[in-house]
Structure formats: structure tokens, C-alpha cells
Amino acid sequence: MRYGQYGKRRSPRNTILMLDWLHIIIGVLVVVMAVIAFIDPEHNMILFPLIFLLAAVLNGVNGIYRYRQSGRDKKKKVLAIGLLLIAVFLLIMTILSGISIWR
């Protein structure tokens, strides 16, 4: 187990709870930003790169968590690496959409 702040052990239950809260918060943000962006896309173009960025963060965190939890199971490691590759793809999409908007 890893030690968190002040020497306390971070239980798997706390980690899963933090991951769930991250899913909820990012999910709500993505839905709200997507609705706002599609209502008036011309004035809210800046939201598209942010949506891609939040999706990349979520996939990256999931990939790292699943990779750490996979142990010696190769199938789980492959799935975790797949999530990390999706996160990299979404980061590239963030950069490309940002360049196309701000250019």
C-alpha cells in the first residue's frame, strides 16, 4: 500500500471513491460544456478542446489506475495500455482542435 499525506495508508476503497468522484465531476462538466458548445458553436468554440482535454484526463487516470491494479494479468495490462493510448489520441485531438480554433 502507498502512504498518503501524514503517513496514513490509502485504502483501495478510498482510491475507488476518488476515482468515482472524478468520473462524476468530469462527466458533468463534459455534458454541460457539450450542451453549451452545441447551442451556440460559433461563440463557444473554445469548449471543444476543453472537452477533448477532460476526456483525455479521464482516460489517462483510468489507464494508470487499471495498469497499477493489473498485477501480472496481461489482458488487464493490455486494456490499461489501450486506455492510455486513447488518452494520447484525445490529447492530440485537443492540440489539433486548439490550433484550428486559435489560428
C-alpha positions in Angstrom: 0.0 0.0 0.0 1.1 3.5 -0.6 1.3 6.1 2.1 -0.6 9.3 1.6 -0.3 12.6 3.4 0.6 12.3 7.1 1.7 8.7 6.8 -1.8 7.3 6.5 -2.4 4.3 4.3 -4.6 5.0 1.3 -7.0 2.1 1.1 -8.3 0.8 -2.2 -11.8 1.8 -1.1 -10.7 5.5 -0.9 -9.0 5.3 -4.2 -12.1 3.8 -5.9 -14.2 6.5 -4.2 -11.9 9.3 -5.5 -12.0 7.7 -9.0 -15.8 7.6 -8.9 -16.0 11.3 -7.9 -13.6 12.2 -10.7 -15.9 10.3 -13.2 -18.9 12.2 -11.9 -17.3 15.6 -11.9 -15.7 15.3 -15.3 -18.8 13.6 -16.7 -21.0 16.5 -15.6 -18.5 19.1 -16.9 -18.3 17.4 -20.3 -22.1 17.2 -20.7 -22.6 20.8 -19.6 -19.8 22.1 -21.9 -21.1 19.9 -24.8 -24.6 21.3 -24.5 -23.3 24.9 -24.3 -21.0 24.3 -27.2 -23.7 22.9 -29.5 -26.3 25.5 -28.6 -24.0 28.3 -30.0 -20.9 26.7 -31.5 -19.6 29.9 -33.1 -19.2 31.7 -29.8 -18.3 28.7 -27.7 -15.7 27.0 -29.9 -13.2 27.2 -27.1 -15.1 24.5 -25.3 -14.3 21.8 -27.9 -10.6 21.5 -27.0 -11.6 21.5 -23.3 -14.0 18.6 -23.8 -11.2 16.6 -25.5 -8.8 17.5 -22.7 -11.2 16.4 -20.0 -11.8 13.1 -21.8 -8.1 12.6 -22.2 -7.6 13.2 -18.4 -10.3 10.8 -17.6 -8.9 8.1 -19.9 -5.4 8.7 -18.6 -6.4 8.4 -15.0 -8.4 5.2 -15.7 -5.5 3.7 -17.7 -3.0 4.4 -14.9 -5.3 3.1 -12.2 -6.0 -0.1 -14.2 -2.4 -0.6 -15.1 -1.4 -0.4 -11.4 -4.2 -2.8 -10.4 -3.5 -5.3 -13.2 -0.6 -7.1 -11.4 0.6 -9.9 -13.6 -2.6 -10.2 -15.7 -1.5 -9.4 -19.2 -5.1 -9.0 -20.5 -5.7 -6.3 -18.0 -2.4 -4.6 -18.8 -3.3 -4.5 -22.5 -6.7 -3.0 -21.7 -5.0 -0.4 -19.5 -2.5 0.5 -22.2 -5.4 0.8 -24.6 -6.9 3.4 -22.3 -3.6 5.2 -22.2 -3.4 5.2 -26.0 -6.9 6.6 -26.2 -5.8 9.3 -23.8 -2.9 10.2 -26.0 -5.2 10.3 -29.1 -7.5 12.6 -27.2 -4.6 14.9 -26.2 -3.6 15.1 -29.9 -7.2 16.0 -30.8 -7.1 18.6 -28.1 -4.0 20.2 -29.6 -5.3 20.0 -33.2 -8.7 21.5 -32.3 -7.0 24.2 -30.2 -4.7 25.1 -33.1 -7.6 25.2 -35.6 -9.7 27.4 -33.3 -7.0 29.8 -32.2 -5.3 30.1 -35.6 
